[in-house]
Amino acid sequence: MAALAVVTLPALAQIGQRDAPIEITSAQSEYLQNEGRGVYTGNVVATQGDAQIKTEKLTAVCSKGPAGSNGEPSCDELEQLIAEGSVFYMAPDVRIRGDRAQYDFPSDTITITGDVILSRGEDGVVKGTRVVYSIGEGRTVITAGEKRVVTLFNTAKKATPAESTTPAPTQPAPTTPN
């Protein structure tokens, strides 16, 4: 049985809340210290605050810091997270599904490719082959290569509590004595 790996990465990285640590859980993990990479496989979940990436394989790429007490380089800062195989990115304002994702920490941008579907709550769905989501800017660019981007808007009016579709009960007419 594969061991469950949990790793908390530096708070300088961000897929969600900037000050929260990133926790990665997986069926298996391998740290390639000389390469500055951690590779996580098997039902991988990376969580930071209220944002999450789920995938089959996740590679964390670090910038190499000074050598530690053992003489080997350390992971100074996370530069990228690369997710491969059925990628699902979730945050409070957006959900994006695709085949591969690359999160670039310096630019605070996630690029998701493949058969991509993006949704924002109940507002609608956008389909394409590539989504570039600049998290800090709140800017999303969707392309579809040779195909066309397909956007489906939900135009149904959302009822407010004051607007009910059930008619209000009617008051019986006052009765007058004969």
C-alpha positions as CSV (number, residue, x, y, z in Angstrom):
1,M,0.0,0.0,0.0
2,A,1.4,3.4,-1.0
3,A,2.0,5.9,1.8
4,L,0.1,9.1,2.0
5,A,2.4,12.0,1.7
6,V,1.7,15.4,3.1
7,V,4.0,18.4,2.4
8,T,3.6,22.0,3.4
9,L,5.4,24.3,1.1
10,P,6.6,27.9,1.6
11,A,3.9,30.6,2.0
12,L,5.4,32.7,-0.8
13,A,3.7,30.4,-3.3
14,Q,0.1,31.1,-4.0
15,I,-2.8,29.1,-5.6
16,G,-5.3,30.6,-3.1
17,Q,-4.6,32.8,-0.1
18,R,-1.1,34.3,-0.2
19,D,-0.4,33.9,3.5
20,A,-1.6,30.3,3.8
21,P,0.8,27.3,3.4
22,I,0.3,24.9,0.5
23,E,-0.5,21.3,1.6
24,I,0.0,18.5,-0.9
25,T,-1.5,15.1,-0.3
26,S,-0.8,12.1,-2.6
27,A,-0.5,8.3,-2.7
28,Q,3.3,8.7,-3.3
29,S,5.9,11.4,-3.4
30,E,9.5,11.7,-4.5
31,Y,11.8,14.6,-3.9
32,L,14.6,15.1,-6.4
33,Q,16.7,17.4,-4.3
34,N,19.5,17.9,-6.9
35,E,16.9,18.9,-9.5
36,G,14.8,21.0,-7.1
37,R,11.7,19.1,-7.9
38,G,9.1,17.2,-5.9
39,V,6.9,14.7,-7.8
40,Y,3.6,13.6,-6.3
41,T,1.4,10.9,-7.9
42,G,-1.9,9.2,-7.2
43,N,-5.0,11.2,-6.4
44,V,-3.0,14.4,-5.7
45,V,-4.6,17.3,-3.9
46,A,-2.8,20.6,-3.4
47,T,-4.7,23.1,-1.1
48,Q,-3.9,26.6,-0.1
49,G,-6.6,28.4,1.8
50,D,-9.9,28.0,-0.1
51,A,-8.2,27.1,-3.5
52,Q,-7.4,23.6,-4.6
53,I,-5.8,21.7,-7.5
54,K,-6.7,18.0,-8.0
55,T,-4.8,15.8,-10.4
56,E,-3.1,12.5,-11.0
57,K,0.5,13.9,-11.1
58,L,1.9,17.1,-9.7
59,T,5.4,18.4,-10.0
60,A,6.6,21.2,-7.7
61,V,9.6,23.1,-9.1
62,C,11.7,25.0,-6.7
63,S,14.4,27.6,-7.1
64,K,17.6,26.2,-5.6
65,G,18.7,27.8,-2.4
66,P,22.1,27.6,-0.6
67,A,23.3,24.2,0.3
68,G,22.0,22.9,3.7
69,S,24.0,21.2,6.4
70,N,24.2,18.0,4.3
71,G,25.8,20.0,1.4
72,E,22.8,19.5,-0.9
73,P,20.8,22.5,-2.3
74,S,17.5,23.4,-0.6
75,C,14.2,24.4,-2.0
76,D,14.3,28.2,-1.7
77,E,11.0,29.2,-3.3
78,L,8.4,27.5,-5.4
79,E,8.5,28.6,-9.0
80,Q,5.9,26.3,-10.6
81,L,3.4,23.6,-10.0
82,I,2.8,21.4,-13.0
83,A,-0.3,19.2,-12.9
84,E,-0.9,16.4,-15.4
85,G,-3.9,14.1,-16.0
86,S,-7.5,15.2,-15.3
87,V,-6.7,18.5,-13.7
88,F,-9.4,20.3,-11.7
89,Y,-8.7,23.8,-10.2
90,M,-11.2,25.2,-7.7
91,A,-11.4,28.5,-6.0
92,P,-14.4,30.4,-4.6
93,D,-14.9,32.4,-7.8
94,V,-14.0,29.9,-10.5
95,R,-13.7,26.2,-11.4
96,I,-11.5,25.1,-14.3
97,R,-11.1,21.5,-15.7
98,G,-8.5,20.4,-18.2
99,D,-5.8,17.9,-19.0
100,R,-2.7,19.8,-17.9
101,A,-2.0,22.9,-15.8
102,Q,1.0,25.0,-15.1
103,Y,0.9,27.4,-12.2
104,D,3.6,30.1,-12.4
105,F,4.2,31.7,-9.0
106,P,6.1,34.8,-10.0
107,S,3.3,35.9,-12.3
108,D,0.5,34.4,-10.2
109,T,-1.0,32.8,-13.3
110,I,-2.3,29.3,-14.0
111,T,-2.5,28.0,-17.6
112,I,-4.8,25.1,-18.2
113,T,-4.8,23.2,-21.5
114,G,-6.6,20.3,-23.2
115,D,-10.3,19.9,-23.2
116,V,-10.9,22.9,-21.0
117,I,-14.2,23.9,-19.3
118,L,-14.4,27.0,-17.0
119,S,-17.4,27.9,-14.9
120,R,-18.1,30.8,-12.5
121,G,-20.9,29.7,-10.2
122,E,-24.3,29.6,-12.0
123,D,-23.4,32.4,-14.5
124,G,-22.4,30.1,-17.3
125,V,-19.7,27.9,-18.8
126,V,-16.9,28.5,-21.3
127,K,-15.2,25.8,-23.3
128,G,-11.9,26.0,-25.1
129,T,-8.5,24.4,-25.4
130,R,-6.5,26.9,-23.3
131,V,-7.3,29.1,-20.3
132,V,-4.8,31.6,-18.9
133,Y,-6.1,32.8,-15.5
134,S,-4.2,35.7,-13.9
135,I,-5.4,35.2,-10.3
136,G,-4.3,38.5,-8.8
137,E,-5.7,40.5,-11.7
138,G,-8.9,38.5,-11.9
139,R,-8.3,38.3,-15.7
140,T,-9.1,35.2,-17.8
141,V,-8.1,34.6,-21.5
142,I,-9.7,31.6,-23.2
143,T,-8.6,30.3,-26.6
144,A,-9.5,27.3,-28.7
145,G,-6.7,27.0,-31.3
146,E,-8.3,25.8,-34.6
147,K,-11.7,25.5,-32.9
148,R,-13.9,28.2,-31.5
149,V,-14.4,29.3,-27.9
150,V,-18.0,28.3,-26.8
151,T,-19.7,30.3,-24.1
152,L,-23.0,29.4,-22.6
153,F,-24.6,32.1,-20.4
154,N,-27.3,31.3,-17.9
155,T,-29.9,34.0,-18.6
156,A,-32.5,32.7,-16.2
157,K,-33.4,35.4,-13.7
158,K,-32.5,34.5,-10.2
159,A,-35.4,34.9,-7.8
160,T,-34.7,37.0,-4.7
161,P,-36.3,36.1,-1.4
162,A,-38.8,38.9,-2.0
163,E,-39.7,37.5,-5.5
164,S,-41.3,34.2,-4.9
165,T,-42.9,32.1,-7.6
166,T,-45.5,30.8,-5.2
167,P,-48.5,33.2,-4.9
168,A,-49.1,34.7,-1.5
169,P,-52.0,33.2,0.4
170,T,-55.2,35.2,0.0
171,Q,-57.1,36.6,3.0
172,P,-60.7,35.4,3.2
173,A,-63.2,38.1,2.6
174,P,-64.7,39.5,5.8
175,T,-68.1,38.1,6.7
176,T,-70.9,40.4,7.6
177,P,-73.6,39.3,9.9
178,N,-77.1,39.2,8.4
